[in-house]
Amino acid sequence: MTGSPTPFSKIGPPSRFKQAIRHFGGAAFCGIGLFLLLVVYFYEQPLALSSFGISSLANASLALVLVAAGQTCVLLGGGLDLSIGAIVSLVNCFAATLMGDSILSVALVVLGSLLLGMLAGAVNGLLIAYGRLEPLISTFCTLFVYGGLALTIRPQPGGHVSDDFATLLTGNLGVLPYAAIVLAAMLLLVWMPIFRSRLGRFIVAVGDNSDSAYASGLPVRPVRLATYVISGLFAAVAALFLTAETTSGDASIGASYTLNSLAAAVLGGVALTGGRGSVVGAILGGIVLSLILNLLSVLGVPAFWQDLIEGCLLVLVLAAAGVQRLRIDDWTKLLGKGRS
């Protein structure tokens, strides 16, 4: 004998509209928020509409946007990277210490920096995918390892950065900032080829349900390893940009990027539980977060209050992500058990 159907028993697979809301709702929300913030920002800073103002705004946002994109790749695969800020610091110190003025020197340092970021990400991936360590614990430990290495390379801020290299990354082509070109290149040459391939589909599948992915024959461990390598690559590019922007190396330069990248990704609709979100949302989230911090300075908010507001904002965003983990499916199962 079967019981009478409950209202929840009629719930079927989500419609395409609901799926679109799940994946791009955060991006749409960030897009609206970004528009409103830009209106306020340009009202307070009319000169920001100049080519110099637009370039400055792009330069202030690019590093966080790149790190948020790298963090998004890990989150989509069901992982977490608390060491991504330390990787930024490590690559920054490496580049600023070894770079010379010749084209060959710059090219070798850039290549070495990218490989160093990917190697650091690979270490994280190996510990998690093959060492079977929890991402939270593993990357928390490597955070101190990479931070210590950065401090060993540069105990004090300093170093040397080629003027041509700095101009190449932080200048602008007419009204188009080079920062926007760097971001577009990373998306077109790295992100889109990966996430339009089988690897991208595997990453989302593993992040959504790793047990089902394993049962379906997907290479779960190599996929998880790949997400951290990609994250390390994005962190390395962000570090190179910061090196060009600051023209120096600093072992603490990436300290704020771990939590800020998580907040930017979550603000853009990327789920901490994995398998849901988009890089567009993470990019918009990074721009929104950078713009908020920039706007606080423009409005003359004291530094203490800026830190307090930033901390409260991070808590609210990450708390909202925790609430999202209570999915309707979980409530359906709970209520179904109560009625059985």
MIMITI-408992 format. One record per residue: x, y, z of N, C-alpha, C, O in turn. Coordinates in pm, whole numbers, padded with zeros to 5 digits, always signed. Layout:
% residues N
XYZXYZXYZXYZ;...
% end
This chain:
% residues 340
+00085-00119+00000+00000+00000+00000+00089+00124+00000+00182+00135+00080;+00060+00212-00087+00140+00334-00096+00065+00448-00032-00058+00456-00040;+00140+00536+00032+00078+00651+00097+00038+00755-00005+00082+00753-00120;-00044+00846+00039-00088+00954-00049+00030+01044-00081+00115+01068+00004;+00034+01093-00203+00149+01175-00242+00152+01306-00164+00049+01367-00138;+00270+01345-00130+00288+01474-00063+00316+01580-00168+00349+01547-00282;+00303+01708-00132+00333+01812-00229+00475+01804-00282+00504+01844-00395;+00568+01750-00195+00707+01745-00238+00734+01631-00334+00834+01632-00406;+00645+01529-00334+00668+01415-00422+00648+01450-00568+00686+01373-00657;+00589+01566-00594+00566+01606-00732+00682+01687-00789+00683+01726-00906;+00780+01710-00702+00893+01788-00750+00978+01705-00844+01027+01599-00805;+00996+01751-00965+01075+01678-01063+01206+01748-01089+01248+01834-01011;+01269+01711-01198+01395+01777-01232+01373+01926-01253+01268+01967-01303;+01470+02008-01216+01453+02152-01231+01440+02191-01378+01503+02131-01465;+01357+02291-01404+01338+02339-01540+01464+02409-01588+01554+02439-01511;+01467+02435-01720+01584+02504-01775+01596+02644-01715+01706+02695-01694;+01480+02706-01689+01483+02840-01630+01547+02835-01492+01630+02919-01458;+01506+02735-01411+01563+02723-01277+01712+02690-01283+01790+02739-01201;+01750+02607-01380+01892+02575-01395+01972+02700-01433+02083+02721-01384;+01914+02782-01520+01982+02905-01559+01996+02999-01439+02099+03065-01423;+01892+03006-01355+01898+03090-01236+02008+03039-01143+02082+03118-01085;+02017+02907-01129+02120+02850-01041+02261+02885-01088+02348+02919-01007;+02282+02877-01219+02416+02896-01272+02451+03042-01295+02566+03082-01277;+02353+03123-01334+02383+03261-01374+02311+03366-01291+02324+03485-01317;+02233+03322-01190+02163+03418-01105+02259+03510-01032+02235+03630-01023;+02368+03453-00980+02467+03534-00911+02534+03634-01003+02560+03747-00964;+02561+03592-01127+02622+03683-01224+02529+03799-01256+02573+03913-01268;+02399+03769-01271+02302+03875-01299+02293+03972-01181+02287+04093-01200;+02292+03917-01060+02287+04001-00940+02409+04092-00934+02397+04211-00904;+02528+04036-00962+02651+04115-00960+02651+04221-01070+02701+04332-01051;+02595+04185-01186+02588+04281-01295+02505+04404-01258+02543+04517-01288;+02392+04381-01193+02307+04492-01148+02380+04574-01042+02381+04697-01046;+02442+04503-00946+02517+04573-00841+02632+04653-00898+02658+04764-00852;+02701+04597-00998+02813+04668-01060+02766+04795-01128+02832+04899-01118;+02653+04788-01197+02600+04907-01264+02571+05018-01163+02607+05134-01186;+02506+04983-01053+02472+05083-00951+02598+05142-00888+02606+05263-00864;+02696+05056-00861+02821+05105-00801+02896+05198-00897+02954+05297-00854;+02894+05164-01026+02962+05249-01124+02895+05386-01133+02963+05487-01149;+02763+05389-01124+02692+05517-01126+02738+05604-01009+02768+05722-01028;+02744+05546-00889+02788+05621-00771+02935+05661-00786+02972+05774-00754;+03017+05569-00834+03160+05596-00846+03188+05709-00944+03266+05799-00915;+03125+05704-01060+03148+05808-01161+03087+05942-01118+03134+06048-01159;+02983+05936-01037+02925+06060-00984+03023+06127-00888+03041+06249-00890;+03086+06046-00803+03181+06099-00706+03315+06134-00771+03384+06225-00727;+03350+06061-00877+03478+06080-00945+03456+06099-01095+03476+06004-01171;+03415+06217-01140+03389+06237-01283+03512+06210-01370+03498+06168-01485;+03632+06234-01316+03754+06210-01393+03779+06061-01418+03864+06025-01500;+03706+05975-01347+03723+05831-01366+03677+05787-01504+03710+05676-01548;+03601+05871-01574+03556+05838-01708+03664+05860-01813+03647+05822-01929;+03776+05921-01773+03887+05940-01867+03959+05808-01890+03938+05711-01817;+04044+05805-01993+04118+05682-02022+04208+05643-01904+04224+05524-01875;+04265+05743-01837+04349+05714-01721+04265+05657-01607+04307+05562-01540;+04146+05714-01585+04059+05665-01478+04012+05523-01503+04010+05440-01411;+03974+05494-01627+03929+05359-01661+04044+05259-01647+04025+05149-01596;+04164+05300-01691+04280+05213-01678+04313+05186-01532+04346+05074-01495;+04304+05289-01448+04332+05273-01305+04233+05179-01240+04269+05095-01157;+04106+05192-01279+04002+05106-01223+04023+04960-01265+04006+04868-01185;+04061+04941-01392+04087+04805-01441+04209+04744-01371+04208+04627-01335;+04313+04826-01353+04433+04776-01286+04406+04738-01141+04463+04643-01089;+04317+04814-01076+04285+04786-00936+04205+04658-00920+04204+04597-00813;+04137+04615-01027+04049+04498-01018+04110+04370-01073+04070+04261-01034;+04207+04382-01164+04251+04265-01240+04305+04152-01153+04268+04036-01172;+04392+04184-01057+04454+04079-00976+04348+03997-00903+04354+03874-00903;+04252+04065-00840+04147+03993-00767+04061+03913-00863+04021+03801-00830;+04031+03968-00979+03949+03896-01077+04019+03767-01122+03955+03663-01132;+04148+03774-01148+04223+03655-01191+04229+03550-01080+04210+03431-01106;+04255+03594-00958+04261+03499-00846+04123+03438-00821+04111+03320-00791;+04017+03520-00835+03881+03468-00819+03848+03364-00926+03780+03266-00898;+03897+03386-01048+03875+03287-01155+03946+03156-01122+03889+03049-01143;+04069+03165-01071+04139+03044-01030+04070+02972-00917+04058+02849-00918;+04023+03048-00819+03949+02989-00707+03820+02925-00756+03778+02821-00704;+03756+02986-00856+03632+02932-00911+03654+02795-00973+03570+02706-00958;+03765+02778-01043+03795+02647-01103+03802+02539-00996+03749+02430-01014;+03868+02569-00884+03879+02473-00775+03743+02447-00712+03708+02332-00683;+03665+02553-00690+03533+02538-00629+03440+02456-00718+03364+02373-00668;+03444+02479-00849+03360+02402-00940+03393+02254-00933+03305+02169-00953;+03518+02222-00904+03559+02082-00891+03537+02025-00753+03577+01912-00725;+03472+02101-00665+03442+02052-00532+03555+02069-00432+03553+02006-00326;+03653+02153-00464+03766+02175-00374+03764+02312-00311+03664+02383-00313;+03877+02349-00254+03894+02478-00187+04044+02506-00182+04122+02416-00154;+04084+02630-00208+04226+02664-00208+04252+02783-00116+04229+02898-00154;+04300+02753+00004+04334+02859+00099+04477+02910+00079+04518+03006+00144;+04551+02846-00010+04691+02885-00031+04708+02976-00152+04821+03014-00184;+04600+03011-00219+04613+03083-00345+04676+03221-00325+04751+03268-00411;+04647+03286-00212+04711+03414-00184+04860+03400-00160+04938+03486-00202;+04900+03291-00094+05043+03267-00070+05115+03234-00200+05232+03269-00216;+05046+03168-00294+05107+03143-00425+05132+03275-00497+05236+03292-00562;+05038+03368-00485+05057+03501-00544+05182+03567-00485+05263+03622-00559;+05196+03561-00353+05313+03621-00288+05443+03554-00333+05542+03621-00360;+05441+03421-00341+05561+03347-00380+05606+03383-00521+05724+03410-00544;+05513+03385-00615+05548+03417-00754+05591+03562-00766+05684+03593-00841;+05526+03651-00693+05564+03793-00694+05708+03812-00647+05785+03884-00711;+05745+03749-00537+05881+03761-00485+05983+03697-00580+06092+03750-00599;+05946+03585-00637+06033+03516-00734+06061+03606-00854+06176+03621-00895;+05956+03665-00910+05971+03748-01031+06050+03875-01002+06138+03912-01079;+06019+03942-00891+06085+04069-00861+06231+04050-00823+06311+04143-00836;+06267+03931-00778+06406+03904-00739+06494+03869-00858+06611+03906-00862;+06440+03797-00955+06521+03745-01065+06512+03825-01194+06594+03806-01283;+06416+03914-01207+06395+03983-01334+06505+04085-01363+06547+04160-01275;+06550+04085-01488+06643+04186-01536+06575+04276-01637+06453+04277-01648;+06654+04352-01711+06597+04446-01807+06591+04392-01949+06518+04445-02032;+06666+04287-01979+06668+04236-02116+06540+04158-02146+06473+04108-02056;+06508+04150-02274+06388+04078-02316+06398+03931-02278+06300+03871-02236;+06518+03873-02294+06537+03732-02260+06514+03708-02111+06450+03611-02072;+06567+03798-02029+06549+03784-01884+06402+03792-01845+06353+03711-01766;+06332+03889-01902+06189+03904-01872+06112+03780-01916+06027+03729-01843;+06142+03731-02037+06071+03614-02090+06095+03491-02003+06001+03416-01974;+06220+03470-01961+06251+03354-01877+06185+03364-01740+06136+03264-01687;+06183+03484-01683+06119+03502-01552+05969+03482-01562+05908+03421-01474;+05908+03533-01668+05764+03513-01686+05732+03364-01699+05640+03314-01636;+05809+03294-01783+05788+03151-01800+05810+03076-01668+05731+02990-01630;+05918+03111-01598+05945+03047-01469+05837+03075-01367+05803+02988-01287;+05782+03196-01369+05675+03232-01275+05549+03151-01301+05484+03104-01207;+05514+03136-01428+05396+03057-01462+05414+02911-01420+05323+02849-01366;+05533+02857-01445+05561+02719-01406+05561+02703-01254+05515+02602-01202;+05613+02804-01183+05615+02799-01037+05473+02798-00980+05443+02723-00888;+05386+02883-01036+05248+02884-00991+05178+02752-01016+05105+02702-00931;+05201+02696-01134+05140+02566-01167+05197+02454-01080+05124+02362-01042;+05327+02462-01049+05389+02361-00963+05330+02367-00822+05301+02264-00761;+05313+02489-00771+05253+02504-00638+05111+02450-00637+05070+02384-00541;+05036+02478-00744+04902+02422-00754+04904+02271-00764+04818+02203-00708;+05003+02218-00837+05013+02072-00852+05042+02004-00719+04991+01895-00692;+05124+02068-00635+05150+02012-00502+05021+02003-00422+04993+01901-00358;+04941+02110-00427+04810+02106-00360+04725+01992-00414+04665+01915-00339;+04721+01982-00547+04638+01879-00610+04682+01738-00576+04599+01650-00555;+04813+01716-00571+04864+01583-00537+04830+01545-00393+04792+01432-00365;+04844+01641-00303+04812+01614-00162+04665+01579-00145+04629+01493-00064;+04579+01648-00222+04434+01630-00205+04383+01510-00285+04310+01426-00232;+04422+01502-00412+04368+01397-00498+04430+01261-00470+04361+01159-00468;+04562+01258-00449+04630+01130-00431+04670+01103-00286+04679+00988-00244;+04694+01210-00209+04721+01192-00067+04596+01181+00016+04600+01147+00135;+04481+01211-00048+04349+01200+00016+04338+01286+00142+04273+01248+00239;+04401+01403+00138+04387+01498+00247+04270+01591+00218+04237+01615+00102;+04209+01643+00322+04100+01738+00304+04154+01868+00245+04260+01915+00287;+04083+01926+00147+04131+02051+00087+04155+02162+00188+04252+02236+00177;+04066+02174+00286+04080+02280+00386+04211+02265+00463+04285+02363+00479;+04240+02144+00510+04360+02121+00590+04485+02129+00503+04584+02191+00541;+04480+02067+00386+04597+02061+00299+04641+02200+00254+04758+02236+00267;+04548+02278+00201+04585+02411+00150+04615+02509+00263+04688+02606+00243;+04558+02485+00381+04593+02568+00497+04739+02547+00534+04809+02641+00571;+04785+02423+00524+04926+02392+00553+05019+02449+00446+05122+02509+00478;+04984+02430+00319+05071+02481+00212+05071+02634+00208+05165+02693+00156;+04968+02696+00261+04968+02842+00274+05092+02888+00350+05159+02983+00308;+05122+02821+00461+05239+02860+00540+05369+02821+00470+05469+02892+00482;+05367+02710+00398+05487+02669+00324+05521+02771+00216+05635+02818+00208;+05423+02806+00134+05447+02901+00025+05477+03041+00080+05561+03113+00026;+05406+03078+00187+05434+03208+00249+05575+03214+00306+05642+03317+00296;+05620+03104+00366+05757+03099+00418+05861+03105+00308+05965+03169+00324;+05834+03038+00196+05926+03045+00082+05934+03187+00026+06042+03234-00009;+05820+03253+00018+05819+03392-00031+05901+03482+00061+05975+03568+00015;+05887+03461+00191+05961+03541+00289+06110+03510+00284+06193+03597+00308;+06145+03386+00252+06286+03348+00238+06348+03416+00117+06463+03462+00122;+06273+03423+00008+06323+03488-00114+06339+03638-00093+06440+03697-00132;+06238+03699-00030+06242+03844-00008+06204+03874+00138+06087+03896+00167;+06302+03875+00228+06272+03909+00368+06218+04051+00384+06142+04079+00477;+06257+04139+00292+06209+04277+00292+06153+04309+00153+06203+04257+00053;+06050+04394+00146+05998+04433+00014+06108+04498-00070+06190+04575-00019;+06108+04467-00198+06209+04525-00286+06222+04445-00413+06129+04374-00453;+06336+04455-00477+06358+04384-00602+06365+04478-00720+06371+04600-00704;+06364+04421-00838+06374+04501-00960+06277+04447-01064+06264+04326-01083;+06209+04539-01131+06114+04503-01236+06144+04588-01359+06161+04710-01349;+06150+04525-01473+06177+04595-01599+06069+04700-01625+05950+04673-01611;+06112+04819-01664+06016+04926-01695+05926+04888-01812+05806+04917-01811;+05983+04823-01911+05903+04782-02027+05797+04679-01987+05684+04683-02035;+05834+04588-01898+05740+04487-01850+05626+04553-01772+05510+04518-01789;+05661+04649-01687+05559+04719-01607+05463+04796-01697+05342+04794-01676;+05518+04863-01798+05433+04940-01889+05345+04849-01973+05229+04881-02001;+05400+04734-02012+05326+04641-02097+05199+04590-02029+05098+04569-02095;+05203+04570-01897+05088+04513-01828+04996+04618-01766+04877+04592-01749;+05048+04735-01733+04966+04832-01660+04926+04953-01744+04852+05039-01696;+04974+04963-01867+04939+05077-01951+04805+05058-02019+04724+04976-01976;+04782+05133-02124+04657+05120-02197+04678+05149-02344+04768+05224-02382;+04595+05088-02426+04597+05106-02571+04479+05195-02606+04367+05147-02625;+04504+05325-02615+04393+05419-02631+04312+05424-02503+04364+05459-02397;+04184+05389-02514+04099+05383-02394+04090+05241-02339+04027+05218-02236;+04155+05145-02408+04147+05006-02365+04266+04972-02276+04380+04973-02323;+04243+04941-02149+04354+04906-02060+04415+04772-02099+04344+04680-02140;+04547+04762-02085+04612+04633-02109+04561+04527-02012+04565+04408-02042;+04515+04571-01894+04460+04476-01796+04342+04400-01855+04326+04280-01832;+04258+04471-01932+04143+04405-01995+04189+04305-02100+04127+04200-02118;+04298+04338-02170+04351+04246-02271+04407+04121-02204+04389+04010-02255;+04474+04138-02091+04528+04023-02016+04414+03931-01973+04423+03809-01987;+04307+03990-01919+04193+03911-01874+04129+03837-01992+04098+03719-01982;+04109+03909-02103+04049+03846-02220+04136+03732-02272+04084+03627-02313;+04267+03751-02270+04358+03646-02317+04349+03522-02229+04350+03410-02279;+04342+03542-02097+04332+03427-02006+04201+03352-02026+04198+03229-02019;+04094+03426-02052+03965+03360-02073+03962+03286-02206+03915+03173-02214;+04014+03350-02311+04007+03291-02445+04108+03178-02465+04080+03081-02535;+04225+03191-02403+04331+03094-02427+04336+02983-02322+04391+02876-02348;+04280+03008-02204+04288+02908-02097+04150+02859-02055+04120+02741-02065;+04067+02952-02008+03940+02909-01948+03845+02844-02049+03798+02733-02027;+03817+02914-02158+03719+02863-02254+03761+02731-02318+03678+02641-02328;+03888+02715-02362+03926+02584-02417+03910+02471-02316+03875+02359-02353;+03937+02499-02189+03926+02394-02087+03781+02360-02060+03743+02243-02061;+03698+02461-02036+03561+02435-01995+03466+02408-02112+03348+02381-02090;+03516+02416-02234+03439+02370-02349+03484+02231-02393+03433+02176-02491;+03579+02176-02320+03630+02043-02353+03574+01940-02255+03495+01974-02166;+03615+01816-02272+03572+01710-02180+03621+01738-02039+03551+01708-01942;+03740+01794-02026+03794+01822-01893+03702+01916-01816+03678+01896-01697;+03651+02019-01883+03560+02112-01817+03434+02043-01768+03387+02069-01657;+03378+01957-01852+03258+01883-01811+03289+01788-01697+03207+01768-01607;+03407+01729-01700+03448+01639-01592+03463+01716-01460+03424+01667-01354;+03518+01837-01467+03537+01918-01346+03403+01946-01279+03388+01930-01158;+03305+01987-01359+03172+02017-01304+03106+01891-01250+03042+01895-01145;+03122+01779-01321+03061+01653-01276+03122+01606-01144+03050+01562-01055;+03254+01616-01133+03322+01576-01008+03281+01667-00894+03259+01621-00782;+03270+01796-00922+03229+01890-00817+03086+01871-00773+03054+01891-00656;+03000+01832-00866+02859+01813-00833+02838+01688-00748+02764+01691-00649;+02904+01578-00786+02893+01454-00708+03010+01363-00745+03007+01295-00848;+03112+01364-00662+03233+01288-00694+03209+01138-00694+03271+01065-00772;+03121+01090-00607+03093+00946-00603+03027+00899-00732+03064+00795-00788;+02929+00976-00779+02863+00941-00905+02960+00950-01022+02957+00868-01113;+03046+01052-01018+03145+01068-01124+03240+00949-01127+03275+00899-01235;+03282+00903-01010+03372+00787-01003+03301+00661-01052+03360+00580-01124;+03175+00645-01011+03098+00527-01055+03076+00528-01205+03060+00422-01267;+03074+00648-01265+03055+00659-01410+03185+00640-01487+03186+00645-01610;+03294+00619-01416+03422+00594-01482+03504+00718-01511+03601+00711-01586;+03466+00832-01453+03543+00954-01477+03673+00951-01396+03675+00897-01285;+03781+01007-01449+03910+01009-01378+03909+01117-01269+03963+01226-01289;+03850+01087-01157+03826+01186-01052+03956+01248-01002+03966+01370-00990;+04055+01166-00973+04180+01218-00916+04256+01309-01012+04296+01419-00973;+04278+01267-01138+04344+01359-01232+04266+01489-01253+04326+01596-01271;+04134+01481-01250+04052+01601-01268+04073+01697-01151+04090+01817-01171;+04072+01643-01030+04095+01728-00913+04235+01790-00917+04252+01908-00884;+04332+01712-00957+04468+01765-00971+04470+01879-01072+04535+01982-01048;+04401+01863-01183+04399+01965-01288+04341+02097-01238+04389+02204-01277;+04238+02092-01153+04176+02216-01104+04276+02300-01025+04276+02422-01036;+04360+02236-00946+04458+02310-00867+04573+02362-00952+04628+02469-00923;+04609+02289-01056+04712+02338-01148+04662+02462-01221+04735+02560-01236;+04537+02459-01266+04478+02575-01334+04469+02692-01238+04499+02806-01276;+04430+02666-01115+04423+02772-01014+04560+02835-00993+04571+02957-00982;+04665+02752-00986+04800+02804-00970+04843+02890-01087+04915+02988-01069;+04800+02853-01208+04832+02933-01327+04769+03071-01318+04835+03172-01345;+04641+03078-01281+04574+03207-01269+04638+03291-01158+04652+03412-01172;+04676+03226-01048+04742+03298-00939+04876+03355-00985+04913+03466-00947;+04948+03280-01068+05077+03326-01118+05062+03447-01209+05141+03541-01201;+04961+03446-01295+04937+03562-01383+04900+03684-01299+04945+03795-01327;+04816+03664-01197+04781+03774-01107+04906+03829-01038+04921+03950-01023;+04994+03739-00997+05118+03781-00930+05207+03861-01024+05268+03960-00983;+05217+03819-01149+05297+03893-01246+05240+04032-01268+05315+04129-01282;+05108+04042-01271+05047+04174-01287+05076+04262-01166+05110+04379-01181;+05064+04207-01045+05096+04284-00925+05243+04325-00923+05277+04433-00876;+05330+04238-00974+05472+04271-00982+05493+04390-01074+05572+04480-01043;+05423+04392-01187+05433+04504-01279+05373+04631-01220+05424+04741-01242;+05265+04616-01145+05196+04733-01089+05275+04796-00975+05283+04918-00966;+05333+04713-00888+05405+04765-00772+05554+04781-00797+05624+04846-00719;+05605+04722-00906+05748+04721-00942+05836+04673-00827+05947+04723-00809;+05786+04579-00750+05865+04524-00639+05807+04390-00597+05699+04351-00642;+05879+04321-00509+05830+04197-00451+05802+04215-00304+05878+04283-00234;+05695+04155-00256+05655+04168-00115+05591+04037-00071+05494+03992-00132;+05646+03977+00033+05597+03846+00079+05456+03851+00135+05394+03746+00155;+05405+03970+00161+05269+03981+00215+05168+04033+00113+05054+04061+00149;+05209+04046-00011+05123+04111-00110+04997+04031-00141+04895+04088-00180;+05003+03898-00124+04886+03815-00157+04800+03780-00039+04706+03701-00052;+04830+03836+00079+04762+03793+00202+04611+03808+00195+04538+03722+00247;+04563+03914+00134+04418+03940+00134+04343+03865+00024+04220+03863+00024;+04416+03804-00069+04349+03749-00186+04279+03616-00163+04190+03579-00240;+04316+03543-00059+04250+03415-00034+04103+03435-00001+04016+03382-00069;+04075+03513+00104+03936+03535+00143+03862+03620+00042+03744+03597+00014;+03931+03720-00014+03864+03805-00113+03826+03726-00238+03721+03752-00298;+03910+03631-00279+03876+03550-00396+03756+03460-00368+03671+03441-00455;+03750+03406-00248+03633+03325-00210+03507+03411-00209+03403+03371-00260;+03518+03530-00150+03402+03619-00144+03358+03661-00283+03238+03666-00311;+03453+03692-00371+03418+03733-00508+03349+03620-00582+03250+03643-00652;+03400+03498-00568+03339+03384-00636+03198+03358-00585+03106+03338-00664;+03182+03359-00453+03051+03334-00394+02954+03446-00429+02837+03421-00457;+03004+03570-00427+02920+03684-00464+02870+03671-00607+02761+03717-00640;+02950+03607-00692+02912+03585-00831+02830+03460-00855+02804+03424-00970;+02790+03393-00747+02700+03278-00762+02768+03143-00768+02702+03044-00799;+02898+03136-00740+02969+03007-00739+02943+02939-00605+02960+02999-00499;+02901+02813-00610+02866+02740-00488+02991+02683-00422+03077+02627-00489;+02999+02697-00290+03110+02637-00215+03101+02485-00214+03199+02416-00186;+02983+02432-00244+02964+02287-00246+03009+02224-00377+03015+02101-00386;+03042+02305-00479+03095+02253-00604+02990+02230-00710+02872+02212-00680;+03035+02229-00836+02950+02192-00947+02855+02298-00997+02778+02272-01090;+02857+02417-00940+02761+02519-00983+02826+02656-00979+02895+02692-00883;+02804+02733-01085+02858+02867-01094+02919+02893-01231+02921+02805-01316;+02968+03013-01250+03028+03050-01378+03142+03147-01354+03144+03220-01255;+03238+03147-01445+03351+03237-01432+03307+03382-01454+03369+03474-01401;+03200+03402-01531+03148+03538-01552+03104+03596-01418+03133+03712-01387;+03033+03515-01338+02990+03561-01207+03108+03593-01118+03106+03693-01046;+03212+03509-01121+03330+03533-01039+03401+03662-01080+03447+03738-00995;+03409+03687-01211+03472+03809-01261+03393+03932-01214+03451+04028-01164;+03261+03927-01231+03179+04039-01187+03188+04056-01036+03193+04169-00986;+03191+03944-00963+03205+03953-00818+03336+04018-00777+03340+04098-00684;+03445+03983-00848+03574+04045-00819+03574+04194-00848+03630+04273-00772;+03511+04233-00959+03504+04376-00993+03420+04451-00891+03457+04560-00848;+03306+04393-00852+03219+04457-00752+03293+04476-00621+03288+04583-00562;+03362+04372-00575+03434+04380-00448+03545+04485-00455+03563+04563-00362;+03620+04486-00566+03726+04586-00582+03669+04727-00588+03726+04821-00532;+03556+04741-00655+03494+04873-00669+03442+04924-00535+03451+05043-00506;+03388+04833-00454+03342+04873-00320+03458+04926-00238+03447+05031-00174;+03570+04854-00238+03687+04897-00161+03742+05028-00215+03785+05114-00138;+03742+05044-00348+03788+05168-00409+03695+05284-00375+03740+05395-00349;+03566+05256-00375+03467+05359-00347+03477+05408-00203+03456+05526-00176;+03509+05319-00111+03527+05359+00028+03640+05461+00041+03631+05556+00119;+03747+05440-00036+03858+05536-00034+03817+05669-00096+03853+05776-00046;+03742+05661-00206+03697+05783-00273+03607+05865-00182+03613+05988-00183;+03523+05798-00104+03431+05867-00014+03500+05917+00113+03436+05980+00197;+03628+05888+00127+03702+05937+00243+03676+05861+00371+03694+05916+00480;+03634+05736+00360+03610+05655+00479+03745+05624+00545+03837+05580+00476;+03758+05645+00678+03885+05615+00746+03928+05470+00727+03845+05382+00708;+04059+05447+00733+04114+05314+00707+04057+05209+00802+04030+05096+00761;+04038+05247+00929+03983+05151+01026+03845+05105+00983+03815+04985+00986;+03761+05200+00942+03625+05165+00901+03625+05088+00770+03538+05004+00747;+03722+05116+00684+03733+05039+00560+03758+04892+00590+03694+04804+00532;+03851+04865+00681+03881+04726+00719+03759+04661+00784+03730+04544+00759;+03689+04737+00868+03571+04683+00936+03461+04650+00837+03400+04543+00844;+03436+04740+00744+03332+04718+00643+03369+04600+00553+03284+04518+00519;+03497+04593+00514+03541+04481+00430+03523+04349+00504+03477+04251+00445;+03560+04346+00632+03543+04223+00710+03398+04182+00723+03365+04065+00708;+03311+04279+00750+03167+04248+00762+03111+04200+00629+03028+04109+00625;+03157+04260+00519+03111+04219+00387+03152+04075+00358+03072+03997+00305;+03276+04039+00391+03322+03902+00370+03240+03803+00452+03203+03697+00404;+03212+03840+00578+03133+03752+00664+02994+03731+00606+02943+03619+00603;+02931+03840+00559+02796+03830+00504+02793+03743+00379+02704+03659+00362;+02890+03764+00291+02892+03687+00166+02915+03539+00192+02845+03454+00136;+03012+03507+00278+03041+03367+00307+02930+03302+00389+02903+03183+00375;+02864+03381+00475+02750+03327+00550+02635+03296+00456+02566+03195+00472;+02614+03383+00357+02509+03357+00258+02538+03230+00180+02447+03155+00145;+02667+03205+00153+02704+03081+00085+02672+02960+00171+02631+02856+00120;+02690+02973+00303+02656+02864+00393+02508+02835+00394+02466+02719+00401;+02427+02940+00386+02282+02921+00383+02241+02850+00255+02147+02770+00255;+02311+02879+00145+02279+02815+00017+02298+02665+00020+02241+02593-00061;+02378+02617+00113+02403+02473+00120+02279+02397+00165+02270+02276+00144;+02184+02467+00227+02057+02404+00264+01967+02402+00142+01877+02484+00128;+01992+02309+00054+01919+02304-00072+01779+02250-00053+01749+02185+00047;+01696+02278-00148+01557+02232-00142+01550+02079-00140+01458+02022-00081;+01646+02013-00206+01647+01867-00206+01668+01812-00066+01606+01712-00028;+01753+01876+00012+01777+01831+00148+01652+01847+00233+01619+01759+00312;+01584+01959+00216+01461+01980+00292+01353+01882+00248+01273+01835+00329;+01350+01851+00119+01252+01754+00070+01273+01617+00134+01178+01553+00177;+01399+01573+00139+01428+01444+00201+01391+01444+00348+01336+01347+00400;+01422+01555+00415+01394+01563+00558+01245+01557+00585+01200+01485+00674;+01168+01634+00508+01023+01634+00528+00961+01502+00485+00864+01455+00544;+01021+01441+00380+00970+01311+00337+00987+01206+00444+00899+01122+00463;+01101+01207+00514+01122+01112+00622+01024+01137+00736+00977+01043+00802;+00994+01265+00760+00903+01297+00869+00762+01251+00842+00687+01224+00936;+00724+01240+00714+00588+01200+00680+00575+01050+00662+00464+00997+00657;+00691+00979+00652+00685+00835+00627+00650+00758+00753+00640+00635+00751;
% end
